[in-house]
Amino acid sequence: MISTNIAYGIKKFLCTIISFPKIFFLPGLIVLLTGCLGPKKINKWVDKHYAEAEKPQKKSTVNYLTVTSTMTHMGDHLSNTENKTSNLLPLILYWQWDYKNTCTLNPQIAIDNFTATVLSYAGKKGLNKKLNGQRVELSIDNMPNVFAVDDKGHMIWIIIWVFGWDELSILPQNKDIVVSYRVLQDNAETKKGVITIPDASKPVYLKMFQSLKKKTMQSLDAYDANITAMSKVVIDKLMAEL
């Protein structure tokens, strides 16, 4: 097994030698180019997605429902991505590796989505009437916010030619939404509990000629929609428990 630093050095070397395209067969070039994908590019895609999707937040006038979170946000950074090469097998005629970029989204992205969703949805579902003069405090304890862009690469060396193929996927790190709640009458607690919603995110496997950037953007769209749907289920479960 080769250390992470050595593995990364090999990847950097492979990314430089593609400046000599006549030496490599086209599939090999595709593999090498894919291997050059790194944290900066993933973070750039995340920034682009949320810069285009960002909408000004309206101030809430709801006084019977408040939302806080125990999760630590990441300041102004929308994401933090780390890469790791594992299972590197450099044989004489065959190479394989698993090159993974793990992206942690700023929890504030999902928290803002959750807050906007529950405040709107609670009003439509009549939570205020259900509370009958009480108020409820929600605390977000856990939220899905990690995914990985995984590249399982293979290369076969035949004299001066390289034949290669990749198995690319976008893998969510499934985490449940966990929300604690307290129901208060004036300042006296009348009920408390914890609501857990399983994460329904699914992996995305790329087919030949599909754009990794486009699929990553689509995965972020699906992530946002998933948070919205799960947030509504929190309100449904809360009302069922009151």
N, C-alpha and C positions, 0 to 999 in steps of 0.2 A: 504494500500500500504506500502511496506517495503522499507526502505532507501537503497541506492546503497551499502553502506558499509556492512549493515547487509546481503543483498542479496549475496554479494561477499563472506562473511564469510560462509554462508550456502553452497555455491558452493564449497568452499575449504573443508568443512566438508564432503560433498558428495564424493569428490575426494579421501579422506583418507579412508573412510570406505569400499572402494572396495577391500581393502586388506583382507576382509573376504568374499570370493566369494561364500561360501556355503549358505550364507544368502539370496543371490539375484538370481533371475531368469535371464537367459542370456540377454534378451532384456533390463532389468534394468541395467545390467553391461554396455551395449553398450551406453545407455543414459548417465550414469555417466562418462564414459570415454570421450564421446564427450564433455560433459560439462567442462572437464579439458582443453580443447583447449583454448589457451590464446594468447596474443599479441606477446610473444617471439617466439612462434611456427610459426605464420603467417609471422613475419619479417624474420625468418630463411628461410622459403620457398621462399620468395621474393629474399633474398640474393642468394640463390642457383640458382634460375631461371636466374637471371641477371649475375651471375658469369659464368654460362655455356654459356649464349647467348652473352656475351660481346665481341665486336670486336674492334680492334684498329681503331680510327677515322682517315680518310685521310684528310690532309689539303686541303682546297678548293682553287682552282685557279680561281674561278668565280669572276669577278670584276663588274658585272652588277647586282648582287643580293646579298644582305646581310640580315641576320636574327638575330634579338635580341629578348629579352623577358622582360616583366614587372613582370613576375611571380617570386616569391621568392623560391629559391632552398633550399635544406635541408643539404647542406654540403656533407659529406661523407656518410651520412645515406641514404640508398635506400628506406626506408619506415618508417613510424611511425604508430603503431597500438594501438588503444584504445578499451577497452571492456566495455560493459554496460549490466546489467541485468535489464529487465523491464517486466511488466505484470506478476510479480511473484505471484502465487496464491497457497499458501501452506495450503490445506485443510486436513482434517483428512485422507481421503482415496484417494484423488486425488491432484496431484501437476501439475502445468504448469508454463512455463517461456519462455521468449524470450531473449536468450543470444547472443549478437551481437558483433563481432569484426570488427571494422571499420578501414580499412587500407588506409592511405594516402601515395601514392607513391611520391618519390622525383620528382618534375616537370621536373628536368633535364633529366630524362629518356625519357619522351615524346618529350622534346625540341630537344634532340640529334637525335631522330628518325625523327622528323619533318624536321630538318635542313638537314640531310643527304638525305632524300627523295626528298625535293623540289629542292635542288641543282642538283641532278641527273636528276630528272624528267623534270625540266625546260629546261635543255640542250636538252633532247630528243624531247621536244615539240616545240623548236625553240623560246623560250621567248626572247632571245637576238635579233633576227631579228624583233620581234614584237616591242621591245623597240626602235629600230632604233637609237642607239647611246645614249639613256637615261639609267638610272639605277633605280632600285627599292629597297626600304628598307621595309622589313617585320618586324612587331613587334607582337609577340605572347602575347595576352592579357589574354587568357583563354584556358585551355586544360583539358580534362578529366584525372583525376589521383586519384580517390577514388573508392574503392569498399568495400563491407561488406560481411563477412562470418556470415550468420545468422542461429542460431539453435533455432527452436521452439520446446521445449521439453515437454513431457507429461509423468507422472508416476501415476500408480494406485497401491496403497498399499493394499495387501490382507494378513492379519496376518503377517508372516515374509517374504512373497514373494513380489517382485516388478516387475510389468509388465510395460515396458516403450517403447516409440517410439519417434523418432525425425523427424522433417521436416527440412532438411538441404538445404541451398541455398547459392549461391554466387551472390550478387546483386551489379551491377554497379551503382554508383551515376551519372546518366547521366548529362553530361555537354557538351555544344557545344564548338567546337573550334572557337575562335574568334581571327582574325588576322587583324591588321591595316596595311595599306600600304601607302607609299609615292613614287611617281614617280618624279625623278629629272633630269633636263637637266643642266649639270654642277652642280651648287649649288642652282638653282632656282626650286622650286616645281611647277610641271605642273599638277599634279593630286593626289588626295588622296581618300581613302575610307576605308571601313571596310567589311571584308568577314566573314560570319558566316556559319559554317558547323554543322548540327545537329549530335549529337552522336548516332550512330546506335547500341551501345552495348546492349546485351540482357542478362537477368538473366539466371542463370544455376541452375536447380533443381536436386538434387541428388536422385537417385533411391537406393533401397536396395542393400547393399554390394558394392556400388561404393566407391572408395577411395576419401576422401575429399582432401588429398594432391595432388593426381593426377588431380582431377578436378580443383583445384586452379591453378596448373601449366598450365593446358590447357586454363584456363580463362586468364592467363597472356599472353599466346601465342596469343589468340584471341584479347586481348587488344593491343598488339604490332602491329598486322596485321591491326587492325582498325585504329590506329593512322597513319600508312603508307598510307592506302586507303584515309583517310580524308585529309591528306597532299597533295596528288595528286589532289584532288578535289579543294583545295585552288588555286593551279596553274591554273587549268582549268578555274575557275571563274575569276581569275585575268586577264588571257589572253582575256576572253570574255569582260571584262570591259575596257581594254585598247583601 
